[in-house]
Every structure is written in structure tokens, then in C-alpha cells.
Amino acid sequence: MRVERLATEAGLKLVWRPFDRAALDFPPGTPRPANWGGPFGSPVKLAYMWRDLERRAAEHELSYVKPLIYPTRWRETAWVGLLGFREGWGAAFTRRVFAMNFVEAKPIGVDNNLTDALRDIGQDAQQVLERAKQPEVEAELVAATEEARGRKMFGAPTFWVDGEIFLGDDRLMQAIEWAKGK
């Protein structure tokens, strides 16, 4: 993930905040419809997203495989990510999960992929997963999501800089320049 390198090179502090991206589409307390197709709902919009990811990967000379499952089974992964960012290994975990999903075709939250990702970064998977399922972690995810909603975020990745929103990897450089005051 180039965001870490670019932020460091620019002398900026990067703060990761996992949140429930899908919940931003619905008011609090409103259940998602059974046929909800994710934040890109329409087949045309979803096809665009996959093609755009292909182009972005090629532009940055990254390997890319279209994920096998979408929307993903992300909730437990988000809980683990919250713990990881609290404890200092969240970025390594995020990089590993994204590599598994977008390079190795190992879907987020399926089978042993979460356990494997934790082991791959040197974490005790069983211990982390037990802690991740505690009610206070879900409460933290809800609070982070409400913070995102309060900041008028509607997608990911979102870069929040001095009250301004920059959505998507294609806005990363603009966010960095804004943060640097240019």
C-alpha cells in the first residue's frame, strides 16, 4: 500500500480508522435489504469498479485478481483490524488481508483466511479472534462508523484532511498536497 510510504515521504501522520462502509448507505437502525448488492449496487457500477481496480493496479504495477466474493464477509475482519490498530500491527494486517483478497484470490472473512492472515504477520490467531469478538470491539466499530457518518464519508478509502474529504486512491495525491498546504 503506497499510502504509508507517501505519507512518510511527505512528513504526514497517517491514522487508520476501520469503519462499517456499508452502514453509511443506511440510516442508523435501518436493516440492509436482503438483496443489497453492496455499495456499488447496480451491475454497471460494479463492473466499472472492477475495471477501475484493474487499471489502478496496472498503473502502479501491482498484481491484481478480481475478488471471488463481493460484498465480502468483512465484519470479523474489521474487528480484528480495530484491535490491530490499537496494538500497532493493524497496517501489517490490512496489507496482508488486501494481498490475500486482491492478489491471491483468498476472500476476506472466508474459511481460514483470517486465521492465516494473522499467523502470517506473527499474531496468535486464536487469541486475537477471541478478543475481537468482545462486545466492546463491536461498540468501537459502531462508534468509528458514526464518526465517519458525522464527517459525511460515504466510501473507502477516504482521506480526511483538515475537514476536507478526498475519496479513493485516485485522490490520494490531492489529499497529501492539501495536507502539506499546497
C-alpha positions, 0 to 999 in steps of 0.5 A: 500500500503506497499510502504509508510510504507517501505519507512518510515521504511527505512528513504526514501522520497517517491514522487508520480508522476501520469503519462499517462502509456499508452502514453509511448507505443506511440510516442508523437502525435501518436493516440492509435489504436482503438483496443489497448488492453492496455499495456499488449496487447496480451491475454497471457500477460494479463492473466499472469498479472492477475495471477501475481496480484493474487499471489502478493496479496496472498503473502502479504495477501491482498484481491484481485478481478480481475478488471471488466474493463481493460484498465480502464477509468483512465484519470479523475482519474489521474487528480484528483490524480495530484491535490491530490498530490499537496494538500497532500491527493493524497496517501489517494486517490490512496489507496482508488481508488486501494481498490475500483478497486482491492478489491471491484470490483468498476472500476476506472473512472466508474459511481460514483466511483470517486465521492465516492472515494473522499467523502470517504477520506473527499474531496468535490467531486464536487469541486475537479472534477471541478478543475481537469478538468482545462486545466492546470491539463491536461498540468501537466499530459502531462508534468509528462508523458514526464518526465517519457518518458525522464527517459525511464519508460515504466510501473507502478509502477516504482521506480526511484532511483538515475537514476536507474529504478526498475519496479513493486512491485516485485522490490520494495525491490531492489529499497529501498536497492539501495536507502539506498546504499546497 
